[in-house]
Amino acid sequence: MDGLAVVLSTLLFLQSAFAREVCYDGLGCFDDSASCHSLRFPPESPAKVNTQFFLYTRSNQAQGDHQLLDRNDDGNLMASLLDGRLQTKFIIHGFTDTIFSDYFQAIKNSLLNKENMNVIMVDWNDGANGGYNLCRQNTRVVGREIAMLARALNRVHGADFGDMHLIGHSLGAHTAGYAGAFQSGLGRITGLDPAGPSFRGVDPECRLDPSDALFVDNIHTDTHEILGMGILEPVGHVDFYPNGGDDMPGCPLLREVACDHFRSVYYFEESIRSTDCAFTAYPCGSWNQYQAGLCTRCGLAGCPEMGYNADQSTATGSFYLETNGKDTYCQQ
């Protein structure tokens, strides 16, 4: 072992030996043994994060008609409208947001209009406001709570983990990753412009990655290296880069706050309800190659559709496409 390897090994040992840890009743422990978990450690308690699970079905689709699920109360879960035979979709918001925002309610409604299913909207607004790095820590708590609810639904309702699909925007995408890392076998995670700050170049243990679900797909829309809120690197089985992954058509060139970042949400919602246009994407090495007309073939695995139908293809890798600047975003 050379000198550098000895130094690195020693540093890793010391980091592990002096790792801090915090434990919360009913949820387990969190530590900062991974360097990417050390910034602003520890995460806040479940009581402070205040994660809430709002269930919607076709029987209670209106925003005010939700049922509040308690992962610690089997009686509450049994009495709910949740049907364990159906698919269950979890929708998870990001930094400073709430699940009651119009665009997340639109996703919920489009899902229920499309198919009979369970939709659980995960609200952690109390833990998503404040310093960004503390909120980033709190995603670990929310992800763990989602995983614990998934286990409870499996136990009480017989809900299959493979029928569970987590849809997360920004920090919510990595939250879904933590859920999948804790509970293996989740069917799908969709990352809507997974957050970039504090996640770029880190170990997969600290961010969404393909091992977190049976299928992981992502839509990247705000990947600017300095100003972007999203992450550029591929973090799933399939990563879509509409318009190159940055500077979405219709968003101001002077970068209106969050316009690019939220386009991923609008693209995904449109992909659910659209019946006459598909967000067909092409395998390509870069956006420059795509613009040069070098990526017009789908290959043996075919061209996947960005959005809701991404799991209908066996293709993997990075894919590119163009969109319109306003709804309807899909190009015919």
WOGI-V927517 format. One line per field, one symbol per residue. phi: phi as a letter, one per 30 degrees, with the letter a starting at -180 (. if undefined). A space follows every 50 residues. Layout:
phi=???
This chain:
phi=.ddddddddddddddddcddbbbbeibjcbbcddedcddidcdddedddh dbcccbbddbddedcdcdccdcbdddddddddcddcdbcccbdceicbdd dedddddeddddddadacbccccbeddcckdeddddddddddedddddde ddddddciddedccbccbchddddedddddddcdiddabcccheeceibd icdeecadadddadbbbbccbbcedccdcccdddbbdbbcbdhijahdej ceddieeieddcdeddddddddcdcbacddbcdadaddddddicbccdid dicdcdjecdddccdbkcbbacbddaddddcd
